[in-house]
Amino acid sequence: MKRLYIMCGVAFSGKTTLSKKIAEHKHATLVSQDMLWFEREKELGLDHDSDEDWDMVLQLSKGVVRDALTKGDSVVFDDISLKYSDRESLRGLAKESGAEPVIVYLDTPRNVQKERQAKNMETKEHHHVPEHIINWGLEELEIPRESEEIIIFRPDSDLADWLNKLP
């Protein structure tokens, strides 16, 4: 059965790293809103401070997700999906494409997020996320409800075992 893996977590919770591992393990298409943003930023003249631009890229991302699901692929959607309504919209997209939605919540303690953020300031492995955006994400996060049938990943999870149990 094809699935839409919907990542949920704040900045530096490990979504991108885990998304890549899931996509590889499940032979799924990886769709990353951030990656799409950076690929199209100059072409579309995107402004990081524009909510409208972020929404436009989200809609473009959903189109890529829809296309992959329509082709019959499973998809890992690497985005924050902070709000219940965000996840509900993606669940709807999965269902209209005949895919099973799977919510993956990254339950990463704030101290671990801060360590990763500090490391990123040195390595620049990931793009810079301004502090006000991190704080916004922490305020906006609606931790997934049990009724969402979430799968939780924590930094101390055994990755291989966790991936093998993932539907």
Summary of the structure (lengths in Angstrom):
residues: 167
radius of gyration: 15.4
end to end distance: 9.4
largest distance: 43.1
contacts: 474
relative contact order: 0.22
helix: 54%
strand: 14%
